Amino acid sequence: MPKTKAWHSTKESHHHDNTKCNSGSEIPQHERIEGTGGKPLCKECEKLNREGK
Ligand SMILES: [Zn+2]
């Protein structure tokens, strides 16, 4: 069950909600903020979610 609470980076203009997302998991801990930040979902997360991963 990789889908989790949304998070985003202070340096990105989108948010993540799938733990299998590479760019999402590469965000350093100090740049991570919980929640969507009002930003759209990352393309990779969207794809993973659609594929049911
Ligand atoms: Zn992502």
mmCIF file of the protein (N, C-alpha, C, O) and its ligand, coordinates in Angstrom:
data_MODEL
# 
_entry.id   MODEL 
# 
loop_
_entity.id 
_entity.type 
_entity.pdbx_number_of_molecules 
1 polymer     1 
2 non-polymer 1 
# 
_entity_poly.entity_id                      1 
_entity_poly.type                           'polypeptide(L)' 
_entity_poly.nstd_linkage                   no 
_entity_poly.nstd_monomer                   no 
_entity_poly.pdbx_seq_one_letter_code       MPKTKAWHSTKESHHHDNTKCNSGSEIPQHERIEGTGGKPLCKECEKLNREGK 
_entity_poly.pdbx_seq_one_letter_code_can   MPKTKAWHSTKESHHHDNTKCNSGSEIPQHERIEGTGGKPLCKECEKLNREGK 
_entity_poly.pdbx_strand_id                 A 
# 
loop_
_entity_poly_seq.entity_id 
_entity_poly_seq.num 
_entity_poly_seq.mon_id 
_entity_poly_seq.hetero 
1 1  MET n 
1 2  PRO n 
1 3  LYS n 
1 4  THR n 
1 5  LYS n 
1 6  ALA n 
1 7  TRP n 
1 8  HIS n 
1 9  SER n 
1 10 THR n 
1 11 LYS n 
1 12 GLU n 
1 13 SER n 
1 14 HIS n 
1 15 HIS n 
1 16 HIS n 
1 17 ASP n 
1 18 ASN n 
1 19 THR n 
1 20 LYS n 
1 21 CYS n 
1 22 ASN n 
1 23 SER n 
1 24 GLY n 
1 25 SER n 
1 26 GLU n 
1 27 ILE n 
1 28 PRO n 
1 29 GLN n 
1 30 HIS n 
1 31 GLU n 
1 32 ARG n 
1 33 ILE n 
1 34 GLU n 
1 35 GLY n 
1 36 THR n 
1 37 GLY n 
1 38 GLY n 
1 39 LYS n 
1 40 PRO n 
1 41 LEU n 
1 42 CYS n 
1 43 LYS n 
1 44 GLU n 
1 45 CYS n 
1 46 GLU n 
1 47 LYS n 
1 48 LEU n 
1 49 ASN n 
1 50 ARG n 
1 51 GLU n 
1 52 GLY n 
1 53 LYS n 
# 
loop_
_struct_asym.id 
_struct_asym.entity_id 
A 1 
B 2 
# 
loop_
_chem_comp.id 
_chem_comp.type 
_chem_comp.mon_nstd_flag 
ALA 'L-peptide linking' y 
ARG 'L-peptide linking' y 
ASN 'L-peptide linking' y 
ASP 'L-peptide linking' y 
CYS 'L-peptide linking' y 
GLN 'L-peptide linking' y 
GLU 'L-peptide linking' y 
GLY 'peptide linking'   y 
HIS 'L-peptide linking' y 
ILE 'L-peptide linking' y 
LEU 'L-peptide linking' y 
LYS 'L-peptide linking' y 
MET 'L-peptide linking' y 
PRO 'L-peptide linking' y 
SER 'L-peptide linking' y 
THR 'L-peptide linking' y 
TRP 'L-peptide linking' y 
ZN  non-polymer         . 
# 
_pdbx_entity_nonpoly.entity_id   2 
_pdbx_entity_nonpoly.name        ? 
_pdbx_entity_nonpoly.comp_id     ZN 
# 
_pdbx_nonpoly_scheme.asym_id         B 
_pdbx_nonpoly_scheme.entity_id       2 
_pdbx_nonpoly_scheme.mon_id          ZN 
_pdbx_nonpoly_scheme.ndb_seq_num     1 
_pdbx_nonpoly_scheme.pdb_seq_num     101 
_pdbx_nonpoly_scheme.auth_seq_num    101 
_pdbx_nonpoly_scheme.pdb_mon_id      ZN 
_pdbx_nonpoly_scheme.auth_mon_id     ZN 
_pdbx_nonpoly_scheme.pdb_strand_id   A 
_pdbx_nonpoly_scheme.pdb_ins_code    . 
# 
loop_
_atom_site.group_PDB 
_atom_site.id 
_atom_site.type_symbol 
_atom_site.label_atom_id 
_atom_site.label_alt_id 
_atom_site.label_comp_id 
_atom_site.label_asym_id 
_atom_site.label_entity_id 
_atom_site.label_seq_id 
_atom_site.pdbx_PDB_ins_code 
_atom_site.Cartn_x 
_atom_site.Cartn_y 
_atom_site.Cartn_z 
_atom_site.occupancy 
_atom_site.B_iso_or_equiv 
_atom_site.pdbx_formal_charge 
_atom_site.auth_seq_id 
_atom_site.auth_comp_id 
_atom_site.auth_asym_id 
_atom_site.auth_atom_id 
_atom_site.pdbx_PDB_model_num 
ATOM   1   N  N  . MET A 1 1  ? 0.838  -1.205 0.000   1.00 0.00 ? 1   MET A N  1 
ATOM   2   C  CA . MET A 1 1  ? 0.000  0.000  0.000   1.00 0.00 ? 1   MET A CA 1 
ATOM   3   C  C  . MET A 1 1  ? 0.870  1.250  0.000   1.00 0.00 ? 1   MET A C  1 
ATOM   4   O  O  . MET A 1 1  ? 1.010  1.913  1.028   1.00 0.00 ? 1   MET A O  1 
ATOM   5   N  N  . PRO A 1 2  ? 1.450  1.571  -1.145  1.00 0.00 ? 2   PRO A N  1 
ATOM   6   C  CA . PRO A 1 2  ? 2.406  2.680  -1.189  1.00 0.00 ? 2   PRO A CA 1 
ATOM   7   C  C  . PRO A 1 2  ? 1.767  4.055  -1.099  1.00 0.00 ? 2   PRO A C  1 
ATOM   8   O  O  . PRO A 1 2  ? 2.430  5.031  -0.750  1.00 0.00 ? 2   PRO A O  1 
ATOM   9   N  N  . LYS A 1 3  ? 0.479  4.133  -1.414  1.00 0.00 ? 3   LYS A N  1 
ATOM   10  C  CA . LYS A 1 3  ? -0.138 5.463  -1.377  1.00 0.00 ? 3   LYS A CA 1 
ATOM   11  C  C  . LYS A 1 3  ? -0.192 5.958  0.070   1.00 0.00 ? 3   LYS A C  1 
ATOM   12  O  O  . LYS A 1 3  ? -0.597 5.236  0.982   1.00 0.00 ? 3   LYS A O  1 
ATOM   13  N  N  . THR A 1 4  ? 0.219  7.179  0.244   1.00 0.00 ? 4   THR A N  1 
ATOM   14  C  CA . THR A 1 4  ? 0.348  7.691  1.609   1.00 0.00 ? 4   THR A CA 1 
ATOM   15  C  C  . THR A 1 4  ? -0.126 9.130  1.671   1.00 0.00 ? 4   THR A C  1 
ATOM   16  O  O  . THR A 1 4  ? -0.691 9.650  0.709   1.00 0.00 ? 4   THR A O  1 
ATOM   17  N  N  . LYS A 1 5  ? 0.102  9.757  2.782   1.00 0.00 ? 5   LYS A N  1 
ATOM   18  C  CA . LYS A 1 5  ? -0.255 11.164 2.914   1.00 0.00 ? 5   LYS A CA 1 
ATOM   19  C  C  . LYS A 1 5  ? 0.566  11.992 1.951   1.00 0.00 ? 5   LYS A C  1 
ATOM   20  O  O  . LYS A 1 5  ? 1.749  11.726 1.737   1.00 0.00 ? 5   LYS A O  1 
ATOM   21  N  N  . ALA A 1 6  ? -0.053 12.975 1.383   1.00 0.00 ? 6   ALA A N  1 
ATOM   22  C  CA . ALA A 1 6  ? 0.635  13.813 0.404   1.00 0.00 ? 6   ALA A CA 1 
ATOM   23  C  C  . ALA A 1 6  ? 1.797  14.570 1.048   1.00 0.00 ? 6   ALA A C  1 
ATOM   24  O  O  . ALA A 1 6  ? 1.750  14.937 2.222   1.00 0.00 ? 6   ALA A O  1 
ATOM   25  N  N  . TRP A 1 7  ? 2.826  14.791 0.257   1.00 0.00 ? 7   TRP A N  1 
ATOM   26  C  CA . TRP A 1 7  ? 3.935  15.636 0.702   1.00 0.00 ? 7   TRP A CA 1 
ATOM   27  C  C  . TRP A 1 7  ? 4.451  16.412 -0.501  1.00 0.00 ? 7   TRP A C  1 
ATOM   28  O  O  . TRP A 1 7  ? 4.179  16.054 -1.647  1.00 0.00 ? 7   TRP A O  1 
ATOM   29  N  N  . HIS A 1 8  ? 5.180  17.451 -0.236  1.00 0.00 ? 8   HIS A N  1 
ATOM   30  C  CA . HIS A 1 8  ? 5.772  18.211 -1.326  1.00 0.00 ? 8   HIS A CA 1 
ATOM   31  C  C  . HIS A 1 8  ? 7.076  18.832 -0.876  1.00 0.00 ? 8   HIS A C  1 
ATOM   32  O  O  . HIS A 1 8  ? 7.419  18.826 0.307   1.00 0.00 ? 8   HIS A O  1 
ATOM   33  N  N  . SER A 1 9  ? 7.796  19.369 -1.850  1.00 0.00 ? 9   SER A N  1 
ATOM   34  C  CA . SER A 1 9  ? 9.071  19.997 -1.552  1.00 0.00 ? 9   SER A CA 1 
ATOM   35  C  C  . SER A 1 9  ? 8.928  21.500 -1.679  1.00 0.00 ? 9   SER A C  1 
ATOM   36  O  O  . SER A 1 9  ? 8.145  21.999 -2.487  1.00 0.00 ? 9   SER A O  1 
ATOM   37  N  N  . THR A 1 10 ? 9.686  22.205 -0.881  1.00 0.00 ? 10  THR A N  1 
ATOM   38  C  CA . THR A 1 10 ? 9.694  23.666 -0.966  1.00 0.00 ? 10  THR A CA 1 
ATOM   39  C  C  . THR A 1 10 ? 10.196 24.117 -2.337  1.00 0.00 ? 10  THR A C  1 
ATOM   40  O  O  . THR A 1 10 ? 9.911  25.234 -2.769  1.00 0.00 ? 10  THR A O  1 
ATOM   41  N  N  . LYS A 1 11 ? 10.955 23.233 -3.030  1.00 0.00 ? 11  LYS A N  1 
ATOM   42  C  CA . LYS A 1 11 ? 11.578 23.603 -4.301  1.00 0.00 ? 11  LYS A CA 1 
ATOM   43  C  C  . LYS A 1 11 ? 10.824 23.128 -5.530  1.00 0.00 ? 11  LYS A C  1 
ATOM   44  O  O  . LYS A 1 11 ? 11.246 23.388 -6.656  1.00 0.00 ? 11  LYS A O  1 
ATOM   45  N  N  . GLU A 1 12 ? 9.714  22.436 -5.325  1.00 0.00 ? 12  GLU A N  1 
ATOM   46  C  CA . GLU A 1 12 ? 8.971  21.923 -6.470  1.00 0.00 ? 12  GLU A CA 1 
ATOM   47  C  C  . GLU A 1 12 ? 7.596  22.566 -6.563  1.00 0.00 ? 12  GLU A C  1 
ATOM   48  O  O  . GLU A 1 12 ? 7.059  23.075 -5.578  1.00 0.00 ? 12  GLU A O  1 
ATOM   49  N  N  . SER A 1 13 ? 7.031  22.532 -7.783  1.00 0.00 ? 13  SER A N  1 
ATOM   50  C  CA . SER A 1 13 ? 5.724  23.161 -7.994  1.00 0.00 ? 13  SER A CA 1 
ATOM   51  C  C  . SER A 1 13 ? 4.615  22.122 -8.089  1.00 0.00 ? 13  SER A C  1 
ATOM   52  O  O  . SER A 1 13 ? 3.541  22.404 -8.621  1.00 0.00 ? 13  SER A O  1 
ATOM   53  N  N  . HIS A 1 14 ? 4.872  20.909 -7.569  1.00 0.00 ? 14  HIS A N  1 
ATOM   54  C  CA . HIS A 1 14 ? 3.843  19.874 -7.535  1.00 0.00 ? 14  HIS A CA 1 
ATOM   55  C  C  . HIS A 1 14 ? 3.998  19.069 -6.251  1.00 0.00 ? 14  HIS A C  1 
ATOM   56  O  O  . HIS A 1 14 ? 5.010  19.177 -5.558  1.00 0.00 ? 14  HIS A O  1 
ATOM   57  N  N  . HIS A 1 15 ? 2.997  18.267 -5.941  1.00 0.00 ? 15  HIS A N  1 
ATOM   58  C  CA . HIS A 1 15 ? 3.095  17.439 -4.735  1.00 0.00 ? 15  HIS A CA 1 
ATOM   59  C  C  . HIS A 1 15 ? 3.112  15.963 -5.107  1.00 0.00 ? 15  HIS A C  1 
ATOM   60  O  O  . HIS A 1 15 ? 2.819  15.599 -6.246  1.00 0.00 ? 15  HIS A O  1 
ATOM   61  N  N  . HIS A 1 16 ? 3.452  15.123 -4.151  1.00 0.00 ? 16  HIS A N  1 
ATOM   62  C  CA . HIS A 1 16 ? 3.533  13.676 -4.345  1.00 0.00 ? 16  HIS A CA 1 
ATOM   63  C  C  . HIS A 1 16 ? 2.622  12.974 -3.346  1.00 0.00 ? 16  HIS A C  1 
ATOM   64  O  O  . HIS A 1 16 ? 2.382  13.469 -2.244  1.00 0.00 ? 16  HIS A O  1 
ATOM   65  N  N  . ASP A 1 17 ? 2.115  11.799 -3.759  1.00 0.00 ? 17  ASP A N  1 
ATOM   66  C  CA . ASP A 1 17 ? 1.358  11.013 -2.777  1.00 0.00 ? 17  ASP A CA 1 
ATOM   67  C  C  . ASP A 1 17 ? 1.576  9.514  -2.971  1.00 0.00 ? 17  ASP A C  1 
ATOM   68  O  O  . ASP A 1 17 ? 0.829  8.697  -2.432  1.00 0.00 ? 17  ASP A O  1 
ATOM   69  N  N  . ASN A 1 18 ? 2.602  9.159  -3.741  1.00 0.00 ? 18  ASN A N  1 
ATOM   70  C  CA . ASN A 1 18 ? 2.913  7.750  -3.938  1.00 0.00 ? 18  ASN A CA 1 
ATOM   71  C  C  . ASN A 1 18 ? 4.374  7.509  -3.559  1.00 0.00 ? 18  ASN A C  1 
ATOM   72  O  O  . ASN A 1 18 ? 5.274  8.136  -4.118  1.00 0.00 ? 18  ASN A O  1 
ATOM   73  N  N  . THR A 1 19 ? 4.606  6.609  -2.617  1.00 0.00 ? 19  THR A N  1 
ATOM   74  C  CA . THR A 1 19 ? 5.963  6.397  -2.101  1.00 0.00 ? 19  THR A CA 1 
ATOM   75  C  C  . THR A 1 19 ? 6.890  5.757  -3.124  1.00 0.00 ? 19  THR A C  1 
ATOM   76  O  O  . THR A 1 19 ? 8.103  5.725  -2.919  1.00 0.00 ? 19  THR A O  1 
ATOM   77  N  N  . LYS A 1 20 ? 6.332  5.240  -4.236  1.00 0.00 ? 20  LYS A N  1 
ATOM   78  C  CA . LYS A 1 20 ? 7.188  4.648  -5.267  1.00 0.00 ? 20  LYS A CA 1 
ATOM   79  C  C  . LYS A 1 20 ? 7.697  5.686  -6.255  1.00 0.00 ? 20  LYS A C  1 
ATOM   80  O  O  . LYS A 1 20 ? 8.489  5.368  -7.142  1.00 0.00 ? 20  LYS A O  1 
ATOM   81  N  N  . CYS A 1 21 ? 7.256  6.897  -6.109  1.00 0.00 ? 21  CYS A N  1 
ATOM   82  C  CA . CYS A 1 21 ? 7.695  7.970  -6.994  1.00 0.00 ? 21  CYS A CA 1 
ATOM   83  C  C  . CYS A 1 21 ? 9.165  8.295  -6.719  1.00 0.00 ? 21  CYS A C  1 
ATOM   84  O  O  . CYS A 1 21 ? 9.543  8.614  -5.591  1.00 0.00 ? 21  CYS A O  1 
ATOM   85  N  N  . ASN A 1 22 ? 9.992  8.207  -7.775  1.00 0.00 ? 22  ASN A N  1 
ATOM   86  C  CA . ASN A 1 22 ? 11.419 8.449  -7.594  1.00 0.00 ? 22  ASN A CA 1 
ATOM   87  C  C  . ASN A 1 22 ? 11.731 9.881  -7.201  1.00 0.00 ? 22  ASN A C  1 
ATOM   88  O  O  . ASN A 1 22 ? 12.449 10.125 -6.232  1.00 0.00 ? 22  ASN A O  1 
ATOM   89  N  N  . SER A 1 23 ? 11.191 10.824 -7.953  1.00 0.00 ? 23  SER A N  1 
ATOM   90  C  CA . SER A 1 23 ? 11.509 12.219 -7.649  1.00 0.00 ? 23  SER A CA 1 
ATOM   91  C  C  . SER A 1 23 ? 10.951 12.620 -6.286  1.00 0.00 ? 23  SER A C  1 
ATOM   92  O  O  . SER A 1 23 ? 11.524 13.458 -5.589  1.00 0.00 ? 23  SER A O  1 
ATOM   93  N  N  . GLY A 1 24 ? 9.817  12.005 -5.916  1.00 0.00 ? 24  GLY A N  1 
ATOM   94  C  CA . GLY A 1 24 ? 9.243  12.308 -4.609  1.00 0.00 ? 24  GLY A CA 1 
ATOM   95  C  C  . GLY A 1 24 ? 10.080 11.766 -3.473  1.00 0.00 ? 24  GLY A C  1 
ATOM   96  O  O  . GLY A 1 24 ? 10.265 12.432 -2.455  1.00 0.00 ? 24  GLY A O  1 
ATOM   97  N  N  . SER A 1 25 ? 10.596 10.533 -3.649  1.00 0.00 ? 25  SER A N  1 
ATOM   98  C  CA . SER A 1 25 ? 11.373 9.920  -2.569  1.00 0.00 ? 25  SER A CA 1 
ATOM   99  C  C  . SER A 1 25 ? 12.767 10.523 -2.457  1.00 0.00 ? 25  SER A C  1 
ATOM   100 O  O  . SER A 1 25 ? 13.449 10.344 -1.448  1.00 0.00 ? 25  SER A O  1 
ATOM   101 N  N  . GLU A 1 26 ? 13.189 11.240 -3.503  1.00 0.00 ? 26  GLU A N  1 
ATOM   102 C  CA . GLU A 1 26 ? 14.524 11.854 -3.471  1.00 0.00 ? 26  GLU A CA 1 
ATOM   103 C  C  . GLU A 1 26 ? 14.541 13.206 -2.767  1.00 0.00 ? 26  GLU A C  1 
ATOM   104 O  O  . GLU A 1 26 ? 15.603 13.791 -2.555  1.00 0.00 ? 26  GLU A O  1 
ATOM   105 N  N  . ILE A 1 27 ? 13.381 13.685 -2.413  1.00 0.00 ? 27  ILE A N  1 
ATOM   106 C  CA . ILE A 1 27 ? 13.331 14.987 -1.730  1.00 0.00 ? 27  ILE A CA 1 
ATOM   107 C  C  . ILE A 1 27 ? 13.991 14.859 -0.355  1.00 0.00 ? 27  ILE A C  1 
ATOM   108 O  O  . ILE A 1 27 ? 13.582 14.022 0.449   1.00 0.00 ? 27  ILE A O  1 
ATOM   109 N  N  . PRO A 1 28 ? 14.993 15.669 -0.083  1.00 0.00 ? 28  PRO A N  1 
ATOM   110 C  CA . PRO A 1 28 ? 15.649 15.600 1.222   1.00 0.00 ? 28  PRO A CA 1 
ATOM   111 C  C  . PRO A 1 28 ? 14.662 15.933 2.349   1.00 0.00 ? 28  PRO A C  1 
ATOM   112 O  O  . PRO A 1 28 ? 13.749 16.743 2.185   1.00 0.00 ? 28  PRO A O  1 
ATOM   113 N  N  . GLN A 1 29 ? 14.871 15.296 3.471   1.00 0.00 ? 29  GLN A N  1 
ATOM   114 C  CA . GLN A 1 29 ? 13.965 15.434 4.612   1.00 0.00 ? 29  GLN A CA 1 
ATOM   115 C  C  . GLN A 1 29 ? 13.707 16.903 4.980   1.00 0.00 ? 29  GLN A C  1 
ATOM   116 O  O  . GLN A 1 29 ? 12.579 17.267 5.310   1.00 0.00 ? 29  GLN A O  1 
ATOM   117 N  N  . HIS A 1 30 ? 14.727 17.728 4.926   1.00 0.00 ? 30  HIS A N  1 
ATOM   118 C  CA . HIS A 1 30 ? 14.569 19.122 5.355   1.00 0.00 ? 30  HIS A CA 1 
ATOM   119 C  C  . HIS A 1 30 ? 13.770 19.968 4.362   1.00 0.00 ? 30  HIS A C  1 
ATOM   120 O  O  . HIS A 1 30 ? 13.356 21.082 4.682   1.00 0.00 ? 30  HIS A O  1 
ATOM   121 N  N  . GLU A 1 31 ? 13.551 19.427 3.136   1.00 0.00 ? 31  GLU A N  1 
ATOM   122 C  CA . GLU A 1 31 ? 12.747 20.174 2.161   1.00 0.00 ? 31  GLU A CA 1 
ATOM   123 C  C  . GLU A 1 31 ? 11.322 19.652 2.086   1.00 0.00 ? 31  GLU A C  1 
ATOM   124 O  O  . GLU A 1 31 ? 10.483 20.204 1.373   1.00 0.00 ? 31  GLU A O  1 
ATOM   125 N  N  . ARG A 1 32 ? 11.055 18.582 2.829   1.00 0.00 ? 32  ARG A N  1 
ATOM   126 C  CA . ARG A 1 32 ? 9.751  17.932 2.777   1.00 0.00 ? 32  ARG A CA 1 
ATOM   127 C  C  . ARG A 1 32 ? 8.727  18.626 3.651   1.00 0.00 ? 32  ARG A C  1 
ATOM   128 O  O  . ARG A 1 32 ? 8.992  18.940 4.811   1.00 0.00 ? 32  ARG A O  1 
ATOM   129 N  N  . ILE A 1 33 ? 7.552  18.864 3.083   1.00 0.00 ? 33  ILE A N  1 
ATOM   130 C  CA . ILE A 1 33 ? 6.452  19.425 3.846   1.00 0.00 ? 33  ILE A CA 1 
ATOM   131 C  C  . ILE A 1 33 ? 5.236  18.534 3.646   1.00 0.00 ? 33  ILE A C  1 
ATOM   132 O  O  . ILE A 1 33 ? 4.919  18.135 2.525   1.00 0.00 ? 33  ILE A O  1 
ATOM   133 N  N  . GLU A 1 34 ? 4.568  18.231 4.737   1.00 0.00 ? 34  GLU A N  1 
ATOM   134 C  CA . GLU A 1 34 ? 3.379  17.396 4.636   1.00 0.00 ? 34  GLU A CA 1 
ATOM   135 C  C  . GLU A 1 34 ? 2.236  18.175 3.996   1.00 0.00 ? 34  GLU A C  1 
ATOM   136 O  O  . GLU A 1 34 ? 2.072  19.373 4.231   1.00 0.00 ? 34  GLU A O  1 
ATOM   137 N  N  . GLY A 1 35 ? 1.441  17.466 3.176   1.00 0.00 ? 35  GLY A N  1 
ATOM   138 C  CA . GLY A 1 35 ? 0.305  18.111 2.518   1.00 0.00 ? 35  GLY A CA 1 
ATOM   139 C  C  . GLY A 1 35 ? 0.616  18.438 1.065   1.00 0.00 ? 35  GLY A C  1 
ATOM   140 O  O  . GLY A 1 35 ? 1.739  18.247 0.597   1.00 0.00 ? 35  GLY A O  1 
ATOM   141 N  N  . THR A 1 36 ? -0.389 18.930 0.364   1.00 0.00 ? 36  THR A N  1 
ATOM   142 C  CA . THR A 1 36 ? -0.229 19.191 -1.065  1.00 0.00 ? 36  THR A CA 1 
ATOM   143 C  C  . THR A 1 36 ? 0.345  20.577 -1.333  1.00 0.00 ? 36  THR A C  1 
ATOM   144 O  O  . THR A 1 36 ? 0.877  20.831 -2.414  1.00 0.00 ? 36  THR A O  1 
ATOM   145 N  N  . GLY A 1 37 ? 0.243  21.453 -0.380  1.00 0.00 ? 37  GLY A N  1 
ATOM   146 C  CA . GLY A 1 37 ? 0.697  22.815 -0.581  1.00 0.00 ? 37  GLY A CA 1 
ATOM   147 C  C  . GLY A 1 37 ? -0.139 23.551 -1.621  1.00 0.00 ? 37  GLY A C  1 
ATOM   148 O  O  . GLY A 1 37 ? 0.251  24.608 -2.116  1.00 0.00 ? 37  GLY A O  1 
ATOM   149 N  N  . GLY A 1 38 ? -1.306 22.971 -1.946  1.00 0.00 ? 38  GLY A N  1 
ATOM   150 C  CA . GLY A 1 38 ? -2.161 23.578 -2.971  1.00 0.00 ? 38  GLY A CA 1 
ATOM   151 C  C  . GLY A 1 38 ? -1.600 23.413 -4.377  1.00 0.00 ? 38  GLY A C  1 
ATOM   152 O  O  . GLY A 1 38 ? -2.038 24.074 -5.319  1.00 0.00 ? 38  GLY A O  1 
ATOM   153 N  N  . LYS A 1 39 ? -0.615 22.510 -4.503  1.00 0.00 ? 39  LYS A N  1 
ATOM   154 C  CA . LYS A 1 39 ? 0.035  22.284 -5.800  1.00 0.00 ? 39  LYS A CA 1 
ATOM   155 C  C  . LYS A 1 39 ? -0.556 21.058 -6.481  1.00 0.00 ? 39  LYS A C  1 
ATOM   156 O  O  . LYS A 1 39 ? -1.080 20.172 -5.806  1.00 0.00 ? 39  LYS A O  1 
ATOM   157 N  N  . PRO A 1 40 ? -0.481 20.992 -7.816  1.00 0.00 ? 40  PRO A N  1 
ATOM   158 C  CA . PRO A 1 40 ? -1.014 19.818 -8.527  1.00 0.00 ? 40  PRO A CA 1 
ATOM   159 C  C  . PRO A 1 40 ? -0.181 18.569 -8.263  1.00 0.00 ? 40  PRO A C  1 
ATOM   160 O  O  . PRO A 1 40 ? 0.974  18.651 -7.843  1.00 0.00 ? 40  PRO A O  1 
ATOM   161 N  N  . LEU A 1 41 ? -0.791 17.410 -8.517  1.00 0.00 ? 41  LEU A N  1 
ATOM   162 C  CA . LEU A 1 41 ? -0.107 16.136 -8.302  1.00 0.00 ? 41  LEU A CA 1 
ATOM   163 C  C  . LEU A 1 41 ? 0.984  15.921 -9.349  1.00 0.00 ? 41  LEU A C  1 
ATOM   164 O  O  . LEU A 1 41 ? 0.804  16.228 -10.527 1.00 0.00 ? 41  LEU A O  1 
ATOM   165 N  N  . CYS A 1 42 ? 2.113  15.391 -8.894  1.00 0.00 ? 42  CYS A N  1 
ATOM   166 C  CA . CYS A 1 42 ? 3.244  15.082 -9.765  1.00 0.00 ? 42  CYS A CA 1 
ATOM   167 C  C  . CYS A 1 42 ? 2.848  14.052 -10.831 1.00 0.00 ? 42  CYS A C  1 
ATOM   168 O  O  . CYS A 1 42 ? 2.065  13.139 -10.568 1.00 0.00 ? 42  CYS A O  1 
ATOM   169 N  N  . LYS A 1 43 ? 3.403  14.216 -12.036 1.00 0.00 ? 43  LYS A N  1 
ATOM   170 C  CA . LYS A 1 43 ? 3.052  13.340 -13.164 1.00 0.00 ? 43  LYS A CA 1 
ATOM   171 C  C  . LYS A 1 43 ? 3.389  11.878 -12.876 1.00 0.00 ? 43  LYS A C  1 
ATOM   172 O  O  . LYS A 1 43 ? 2.631  10.972 -13.224 1.00 0.00 ? 43  LYS A O  1 
ATOM   173 N  N  . GLU A 1 44 ? 4.516  11.667 -12.245 1.00 0.00 ? 44  GLU A N  1 
ATOM   174 C  CA . GLU A 1 44 ? 4.938  10.292 -11.968 1.00 0.00 ? 44  GLU A CA 1 
ATOM   175 C  C  . GLU A 1 44 ? 4.009  9.620  -10.958 1.00 0.00 ? 44  GLU A C  1 
ATOM   176 O  O  . GLU A 1 44 ? 3.643  8.457  -11.124 1.00 0.00 ? 44  GLU A O  1 
ATOM   177 N  N  . CYS A 1 45 ? 3.636  10.345 -9.928  1.00 0.00 ? 45  CYS A N  1 
ATOM   178 C  CA . CYS A 1 45 ? 2.686  9.824  -8.938  1.00 0.00 ? 45  CYS A CA 1 
ATOM   179 C  C  . CYS A 1 45 ? 1.349  9.522  -9.608  1.00 0.00 ? 45  CYS A C  1 
ATOM   180 O  O  . CYS A 1 45 ? 0.726  8.493  -9.344  1.00 0.00 ? 45  CYS A O  1 
ATOM   181 N  N  . GLU A 1 46 ? 0.928  10.412 -10.459 1.00 0.00 ? 46  GLU A N  1 
ATOM   182 C  CA . GLU A 1 46 ? -0.330 10.254 -11.155 1.00 0.00 ? 46  GLU A CA 1 
ATOM   183 C  C  . GLU A 1 46 ? -0.322 8.952  -11.962 1.00 0.00 ? 46  GLU A C  1 
ATOM   184 O  O  . GLU A 1 46 ? -1.286 8.186  -11.946 1.00 0.00 ? 46  GLU A O  1 
ATOM   185 N  N  . LYS A 1 47 ? 0.785  8.724  -12.665 1.00 0.00 ? 47  LYS A N  1 
ATOM   186 C  CA . LYS A 1 47 ? 0.949  7.518  -13.478 1.00 0.00 ? 47  LYS A CA 1 
ATOM   187 C  C  . LYS A 1 47 ? 0.938  6.278  -12.587 1.00 0.00 ? 47  LYS A C  1 
ATOM   188 O  O  . LYS A 1 47 ? 0.234  5.312  -12.882 1.00 0.00 ? 47  LYS A O  1 
ATOM   189 N  N  . LEU A 1 48 ? 1.704  6.296  -11.510 1.00 0.00 ? 48  LEU A N  1 
ATOM   190 C  CA . LEU A 1 48 ? 1.773  5.154  -10.582 1.00 0.00 ? 48  LEU A CA 1 
ATOM   191 C  C  . LEU A 1 48 ? 0.400  4.864  -9.993  1.00 0.00 ? 48  LEU A C  1 
ATOM   192 O  O  . LEU A 1 48 ? -0.012 3.708  -9.889  1.00 0.00 ? 48  LEU A O  1 
ATOM   193 N  N  . ASN A 1 49 ? -0.299 5.916  -9.612  1.00 0.00 ? 49  ASN A N  1 
ATOM   194 C  CA . ASN A 1 49 ? -1.642 5.741  -9.034  1.00 0.00 ? 49  ASN A CA 1 
ATOM   195 C  C  . ASN A 1 49 ? -2.599 5.123  -10.056 1.00 0.00 ? 49  ASN A C  1 
ATOM   196 O  O  . ASN A 1 49 ? -3.407 4.255  -9.724  1.00 0.00 ? 49  ASN A O  1 
ATOM   197 N  N  . ARG A 1 50 ? -2.494 5.585  -11.296 1.00 0.00 ? 50  ARG A N  1 
ATOM   198 C  CA . ARG A 1 50 ? -3.358 5.091  -12.343 1.00 0.00 ? 50  ARG A CA 1 
ATOM   199 C  C  . ARG A 1 50 ? -3.082 3.618  -12.623 1.00 0.00 ? 50  ARG A C  1 
ATOM   200 O  O  . ARG A 1 50 ? -3.996 2.852  -12.927 1.00 0.00 ? 50  ARG A O  1 
ATOM   201 N  N  . GLU A 1 51 ? -1.806 3.228  -12.517 1.00 0.00 ? 51  GLU A N  1 
ATOM   202 C  CA . GLU A 1 51 ? -1.426 1.830  -12.733 1.00 0.00 ? 51  GLU A CA 1 
ATOM   203 C  C  . GLU A 1 51 ? -1.669 0.972  -11.507 1.00 0.00 ? 51  GLU A C  1 
ATOM   204 O  O  . GLU A 1 51 ? -1.445 -0.238 -11.532 1.00 0.00 ? 51  GLU A O  1 
ATOM   205 N  N  . GLY A 1 52 ? -2.123 1.591  -10.448 1.00 0.00 ? 52  GLY A N  1 
ATOM   206 C  CA . GLY A 1 52 ? -2.422 0.861  -9.223  1.00 0.00 ? 52  GLY A CA 1 
ATOM   207 C  C  . GLY A 1 52 ? -1.199 0.428  -8.436  1.00 0.00 ? 52  GLY A C  1 
ATOM   208 O  O  . GLY A 1 52 ? -1.238 -0.580 -7.729  1.00 0.00 ? 52  GLY A O  1 
ATOM   209 N  N  . LYS A 1 53 ? -0.105 1.188  -8.553  1.00 0.00 ? 53  LYS A N  1 
ATOM   210 C  CA . LYS A 1 53 ? 1.113  0.851  -7.802  1.00 0.00 ? 53  LYS A CA 1 
ATOM   211 C  C  . LYS A 1 53 ? 1.212  1.676  -6.535  1.00 0.00 ? 53  LYS A C  1 
ATOM   212 O  O  . LYS A 1 53 ? 2.170  1.530  -5.776  1.00 0.00 ? 53  LYS A O  1 
HETATM 213 ZN ZN . ZN  B 2 .  ? 5.673  12.160 -7.447  1.00 0.00 2 101 ZN  A ZN 1 
# 
